[in-house]
Amino acid sequence: MSPLEEAGGRPVAVATRRPDALHEVTTAGLHGLVTHGEVSGQVRPTVEGQNSRGAVEPLLGLVCLQSDGDPGRPLYLSLGHLHLWILQMRPKVMWHLLRRYMASRLHSLRLGGYLFSGSQAPQLSPALMRALGQKCPNLKRLCLHVADLSMVPITSLPRTLTTLELHSCEISMTWLLKGQDPTVLPLLECIVLDRVPAFRDEHLQGLTRFRALRSLVLGGTYRVTETGLDASLQELSYLQRLEVLGCTLSADSTLLAISRHLRDVRKIRLTVRGLSAPGLSVLEGMPALENLCLLGPLITPEMPSPAEIIASCLTMPRLRVLELQGLGWEGQEAERMLCKGLPHCLVIVRACPKESMDWWM
């Protein structure tokens, strides 16, 4: 799973099928999978096409039912709090699932589209998004992957969402613009924009309509400029978490904008491209910062030394977690210096996790 994604629960049932065979899914196969995996109460979920009765079921794209229970509990699905992953499914199958099975139990939904499958491929529609909002009044989290949203206005998304994630999606120029309907997504607290190539300064300015927004993740949004980020953060001063990962922005300019406008920020994650000791020093005295994460790879000689990182962190009164990923310092003298110099912090020094190359992750 990408570092930009945080799973909303523990996966307890997965059914997979070759991507090139996903078009063969039928509603009959869907009924078999969902019946044995979702709506039959405490029944062992379908895994690799075999249900609890030993019968082989037709497999459906990638479907993952998740439970928020303890990691040690048996792999059984509870109906109390349901999460569902549906990746690269034909819309007519999705409509069937929506009509037959989705209701107030659904809290989290992950959908995949056909962005790279050509102009004739089925696409998500505004009608489907509106129906999702009507049928699932408790839907809080919506994650969209490789989907073409250029014809799906943001106004069609369920109003109940508190978290919206876009991963490798395409949006139109008018999808997020300042001055549009301020009542759209009134409860939105977190938005993740991961490899959304069309996202630019104008879209970033449009985020200021979301007054409940507290968490913003920008990953690979290479069209966002330093000027645009600074201007937008001035109006997003209520953010408590900001992540800027794999963008063309320098770390120094990002930290300068944060220090100017986000005095209440509690968590910062950013790639260290263009980070220097003077750049890091602008965070000194940040009153609310609790968690600072710096991600490699380490490619610039201006990177602050462990001693300079310690000096800056000691001026942050509420800092409790310092995480350094992919800098090559794990097990080295640098890690020992940081742990010794910041005894009041949890210091985490590790390599970057290996990213999955699977399109559905």
C-alpha positions as CSV (number, residue, x, y, z in Angstrom):
1,M,0.0,0.0,0.0
2,S,1.2,3.5,-0.8
3,P,2.6,5.5,2.1
4,L,-0.1,8.1,1.3
5,E,-2.9,5.6,2.2
6,E,-3.9,4.7,5.7
7,A,-6.2,1.7,5.8
8,G,-9.6,2.3,7.5
9,G,-9.6,-1.2,9.0
10,R,-8.0,-4.6,8.9
11,P,-8.6,-6.6,5.7
12,V,-10.4,-9.8,6.6
13,A,-11.6,-11.1,3.2
14,V,-10.1,-10.7,-0.2
15,A,-11.3,-12.2,-3.5
16,T,-9.2,-11.6,-6.6
17,R,-9.4,-12.2,-10.4
18,R,-7.0,-11.4,-13.2
19,P,-7.4,-7.7,-14.2
20,D,-7.9,-8.8,-17.8
21,A,-10.8,-11.0,-16.8
22,L,-12.7,-8.5,-14.7
23,H,-15.1,-7.7,-17.5
24,E,-16.6,-11.2,-17.1
25,V,-18.0,-10.5,-13.7
26,T,-21.8,-11.2,-13.4
27,T,-24.4,-10.2,-10.9
28,A,-24.9,-13.9,-10.1
29,G,-21.3,-14.2,-9.1
30,L,-21.6,-11.0,-7.1
31,H,-24.6,-12.4,-5.3
32,G,-22.7,-15.5,-4.3
33,L,-19.7,-13.6,-3.0
34,V,-21.6,-11.0,-1.1
35,T,-24.1,-13.5,0.4
36,H,-21.4,-15.6,1.9
37,G,-19.0,-12.8,2.7
38,E,-21.2,-10.0,3.9
39,V,-24.9,-10.6,4.7
40,S,-25.0,-14.0,6.3
41,G,-23.9,-12.9,9.8
42,Q,-21.0,-14.7,11.4
43,V,-19.9,-16.8,8.4
44,R,-16.3,-17.2,7.5
45,P,-15.6,-14.8,4.6
46,T,-14.9,-15.9,1.1
47,V,-11.1,-16.3,0.5
48,E,-9.7,-17.3,-2.9
49,G,-13.1,-18.2,-4.2
50,Q,-14.0,-20.7,-1.5
51,N,-16.8,-20.1,0.9
52,S,-17.4,-21.4,4.4
53,R,-19.4,-24.4,3.0
54,G,-16.5,-25.5,0.8
55,A,-18.1,-24.4,-2.5
56,V,-16.2,-22.5,-5.0
57,E,-17.7,-19.1,-5.8
58,P,-17.2,-16.9,-8.9
59,L,-14.5,-14.4,-8.0
60,L,-15.2,-10.7,-8.3
61,G,-12.5,-8.3,-9.4
62,L,-11.0,-7.3,-6.0
63,V,-13.4,-7.1,-3.2
64,C,-12.1,-6.6,0.4
65,L,-14.4,-6.6,3.4
66,Q,-12.8,-4.9,6.4
67,S,-13.4,-5.0,10.2
68,D,-12.1,-2.5,12.8
69,G,-11.7,-5.3,15.3
70,D,-8.7,-6.4,17.3
71,P,-5.9,-7.9,15.1
72,G,-6.0,-11.0,17.2
73,R,-9.7,-11.8,16.7
74,P,-10.8,-14.6,14.3
75,L,-11.3,-13.7,10.7
76,Y,-15.1,-13.2,10.8
77,L,-17.0,-10.3,9.5
78,S,-19.1,-8.2,11.8
79,L,-22.1,-6.4,10.4
80,G,-21.8,-3.5,12.8
81,H,-19.3,-1.4,10.9
82,L,-18.6,-2.3,7.3
83,H,-15.9,-1.3,4.9
84,L,-15.9,-2.4,1.3
85,W,-13.2,-2.3,-1.5
86,I,-14.5,-2.6,-5.0
87,L,-11.8,-2.1,-7.7
88,Q,-12.4,-2.0,-11.4
89,M,-16.0,-3.2,-11.5
90,R,-18.5,-2.6,-14.3
91,P,-21.0,0.1,-13.3
92,K,-24.0,-2.2,-13.8
93,V,-22.5,-4.6,-11.2
94,M,-21.9,-1.7,-8.9
95,W,-25.5,-0.6,-9.4
96,H,-26.7,-4.1,-8.5
97,L,-24.5,-4.0,-5.3
98,L,-25.8,-0.6,-4.4
99,R,-29.5,-1.6,-4.8
100,R,-29.2,-4.9,-3.1
101,Y,-26.6,-4.7,-0.3
102,M,-25.4,-1.2,0.5
103,A,-27.2,0.5,3.3
104,S,-26.6,2.3,6.5
105,R,-24.0,-0.2,7.6
106,L,-21.5,1.1,5.0
107,H,-18.9,3.5,6.4
108,S,-16.0,3.2,4.0
109,L,-15.9,2.5,0.3
110,R,-12.9,2.1,-2.1
111,L,-13.6,2.2,-5.8
112,G,-11.4,1.7,-8.8
113,G,-12.1,2.9,-12.4
114,Y,-10.9,2.4,-15.9
115,L,-8.8,5.5,-16.5
116,F,-6.2,3.7,-18.7
117,S,-8.6,1.4,-20.5
118,G,-9.5,3.6,-23.4
119,S,-12.5,5.9,-24.3
120,Q,-14.9,3.0,-24.5
121,A,-14.3,1.8,-21.0
122,P,-17.1,2.1,-18.5
123,Q,-16.8,5.1,-16.2
124,L,-18.1,6.3,-12.8
125,S,-21.1,8.6,-13.3
126,P,-22.7,11.5,-11.3
127,A,-25.9,9.4,-11.0
128,L,-24.0,6.6,-9.3
129,M,-22.3,9.0,-6.9
130,R,-25.6,10.7,-6.0
131,A,-27.3,7.3,-5.5
132,L,-24.5,6.3,-3.2
133,G,-25.2,9.3,-1.0
134,Q,-28.9,8.6,-0.9
135,K,-28.5,4.8,-0.3
136,C,-25.7,5.0,2.2
137,P,-26.4,7.8,4.7
138,N,-23.5,6.8,7.0
139,L,-20.8,6.7,4.3
140,K,-17.8,8.7,5.8
141,R,-14.8,7.6,3.7
142,L,-14.6,7.4,-0.1
143,C,-11.3,6.3,-1.9
144,L,-11.2,6.5,-5.7
145,H,-8.4,4.8,-7.7
146,V,-7.5,5.2,-11.4
147,A,-10.8,6.8,-12.1
148,D,-11.8,9.4,-14.7
149,L,-13.7,12.1,-12.8
150,S,-13.7,14.7,-15.4
151,M,-17.4,14.2,-16.0
152,V,-18.2,13.7,-12.3
153,P,-18.7,17.0,-10.5
154,I,-17.7,17.2,-6.9
155,T,-21.2,18.3,-6.2
156,S,-22.4,14.8,-6.9
157,L,-20.3,13.2,-4.1
158,P,-22.1,12.1,-0.9
159,R,-22.5,15.0,1.5
160,T,-21.8,12.8,4.5
161,L,-18.1,12.3,3.6
162,T,-15.4,13.2,6.1
163,T,-12.6,11.7,4.1
164,L,-12.0,11.8,0.4
165,E,-9.0,10.1,-1.3
166,L,-8.1,10.4,-5.0
167,H,-5.3,8.1,-6.2
168,S,-4.1,8.3,-9.8
169,C,-7.4,10.0,-10.8
170,E,-8.2,12.6,-13.5
171,I,-10.2,15.7,-12.7
172,S,-11.5,18.6,-14.8
173,M,-10.3,22.2,-14.5
174,T,-13.6,23.1,-12.9
175,W,-13.6,20.2,-10.4
176,L,-12.3,22.4,-7.5
177,L,-12.5,26.1,-7.9
178,K,-12.8,28.9,-5.4
179,G,-16.1,30.6,-5.3
180,Q,-18.2,27.5,-6.1
181,D,-21.1,26.2,-3.9
182,P,-19.8,26.5,-0.3
183,T,-22.3,23.8,0.9
184,V,-20.5,21.0,-1.0
185,L,-19.1,18.3,1.4
186,P,-19.7,20.4,4.5
187,L,-18.3,17.7,6.8
188,L,-15.0,17.0,4.9
189,E,-12.1,16.8,7.3
190,C,-9.4,15.0,5.2
191,I,-8.6,15.1,1.5
192,V,-5.8,13.0,-0.1
193,L,-4.6,14.0,-3.6
194,D,-2.2,11.3,-4.7
195,R,-0.9,11.5,-8.3
196,V,-3.7,13.7,-9.6
197,P,-1.8,15.3,-12.5
198,A,-4.4,18.0,-13.3
199,F,-4.4,19.3,-9.7
200,R,-2.9,22.8,-9.7
201,D,-2.9,26.1,-7.8
202,E,-6.5,27.0,-8.7
203,H,-7.7,23.7,-7.3
204,L,-5.7,24.2,-4.1
205,Q,-7.4,27.6,-3.7
206,G,-10.7,25.8,-4.1
207,L,-10.0,23.8,-0.9
208,T,-10.6,26.9,1.2
209,R,-14.4,26.3,0.8
210,F,-14.1,23.3,3.2
211,R,-14.2,24.9,6.6
212,A,-14.1,21.5,8.4
213,L,-10.9,20.5,6.6
214,R,-8.1,19.6,9.0
215,S,-5.9,17.2,7.0
216,L,-4.4,17.7,3.6
217,V,-2.1,15.3,1.7
218,L,-0.5,16.4,-1.6
219,G,1.4,13.5,-3.3
220,G,3.0,14.0,-6.7
221,T,0.9,17.1,-7.4
222,Y,3.6,18.6,-9.6
223,R,1.6,21.5,-10.9
224,V,1.3,23.2,-7.5
225,T,3.8,26.0,-7.2
226,E,5.4,27.6,-4.2
227,T,3.4,30.8,-4.7
228,G,0.2,28.8,-4.9
229,L,0.9,26.8,-1.8
230,D,1.8,29.9,0.2
231,A,-1.3,31.8,-0.9
232,S,-3.6,28.8,-0.2
233,L,-2.2,28.0,3.3
234,Q,-2.9,31.6,4.3
235,E,-6.6,30.8,3.9
236,L,-6.2,27.2,5.2
237,S,-4.7,28.3,8.6
238,Y,-7.0,25.8,10.4
239,L,-5.1,22.8,9.0
240,Q,-3.7,20.5,11.7
241,R,-2.0,17.9,9.4
242,L,-0.1,18.6,6.1
243,E,1.8,16.2,4.0
244,V,3.7,17.3,0.9
245,L,5.3,14.2,-0.7
246,G,7.0,13.7,-4.1
247,C,6.1,17.2,-5.4
248,T,8.3,19.6,-7.2
249,L,8.2,22.0,-4.3
250,S,11.3,22.4,-2.2
251,A,11.1,21.4,1.4
252,D,12.5,24.8,2.5
253,S,9.7,26.7,0.7
254,T,7.1,24.4,2.0
255,L,8.3,24.8,5.6
256,L,8.5,28.5,5.2
257,A,4.8,28.6,4.1
258,I,3.8,26.4,7.0
259,S,5.6,28.5,9.6
260,R,3.9,31.6,8.3
261,H,0.3,30.4,8.2
262,L,-0.2,27.0,10.0
263,R,0.6,27.9,13.6
264,D,-1.8,25.2,14.8
265,V,-0.4,22.4,12.7
266,R,0.2,19.2,14.7
267,K,1.7,16.8,12.1
268,I,4.0,17.5,9.1
269,R,5.2,14.9,6.6
270,L,7.3,16.0,3.7
271,T,10.0,14.8,1.2
272,V,13.4,16.2,2.0
273,R,14.1,17.4,-1.5
274,G,15.7,20.9,-1.1
275,L,15.8,20.7,2.7
276,S,18.5,22.7,4.5
277,A,19.3,23.5,8.1
278,P,18.1,27.1,7.7
279,G,14.9,25.8,6.2
280,L,14.3,23.4,9.0
281,S,15.0,26.2,11.6
282,V,11.8,28.1,10.5
283,L,9.8,25.5,12.5
284,E,11.6,26.4,15.7
285,G,9.1,27.4,18.4
286,M,6.1,26.0,16.5
287,P,3.6,25.8,19.4
288,A,1.4,22.8,18.4
289,L,3.7,20.6,16.3
290,E,3.7,17.1,17.8
291,N,4.8,14.9,14.9
292,L,7.5,15.6,12.3
293,C,8.3,13.1,9.5
294,L,11.0,13.6,6.9
295,L,11.2,11.3,4.0
296,G,14.0,10.5,1.6
297,P,15.7,9.6,-0.6
298,L,18.6,11.8,0.5
299,I,19.9,13.5,-2.6
300,T,21.1,17.0,-1.6
301,P,24.2,17.9,0.4
302,E,22.3,20.7,2.2
303,M,20.4,18.1,4.3
304,P,20.7,19.1,8.0
305,S,23.0,17.0,10.1
306,P,21.7,15.0,13.0
307,A,23.1,17.7,15.4
308,E,21.2,20.4,13.5
309,I,18.0,18.4,13.5
310,I,18.3,18.0,17.3
311,A,18.9,21.7,17.8
312,S,15.7,22.6,15.9
313,C,13.6,19.9,17.5
314,L,14.6,21.0,21.0
315,T,12.9,24.3,20.4
316,M,9.5,22.7,19.5
317,P,7.7,22.5,22.9
318,R,5.2,19.8,22.0
319,L,7.2,17.6,19.6
320,R,6.7,13.9,20.6
321,V,7.5,12.0,17.4
322,L,10.3,12.4,15.0
323,E,10.4,10.0,12.0
324,L,13.1,9.8,9.4
325,Q,12.5,7.5,6.4
326,G,14.8,6.6,3.6
327,L,17.8,8.7,4.7
328,G,20.1,5.7,5.1
329,W,20.6,6.5,8.8
330,E,19.1,3.4,10.3
331,G,21.6,1.6,12.5
332,Q,24.2,4.3,12.1
333,E,25.7,6.8,14.5
334,A,23.1,9.4,13.3
335,E,20.3,7.3,14.7
336,R,22.1,6.9,18.1
337,M,22.7,10.7,18.2
338,L,19.1,11.5,17.6
339,C,17.8,9.1,20.2
340,K,20.2,10.4,22.8
341,G,19.7,14.1,21.9
342,L,15.8,13.9,22.0
343,P,15.0,11.7,25.0
344,H,11.5,13.2,25.2
345,C,10.6,12.1,21.7
346,L,9.9,8.8,20.0
347,V,12.6,8.7,17.4
348,I,11.9,6.4,14.4
349,V,14.7,5.9,11.9
350,R,13.9,3.4,9.1
351,A,14.2,2.7,5.4
352,C,11.3,3.6,3.1
353,P,8.8,0.8,2.9
354,K,8.7,-1.0,-0.4
355,E,5.7,0.2,-2.5
356,S,3.4,-2.3,-4.1
357,M,3.5,-2.3,-7.9
358,D,0.0,-3.7,-8.0
359,W,-2.4,-1.2,-9.5
360,W,-5.1,-1.9,-6.9
361,M,-2.9,-0.9,-4.0
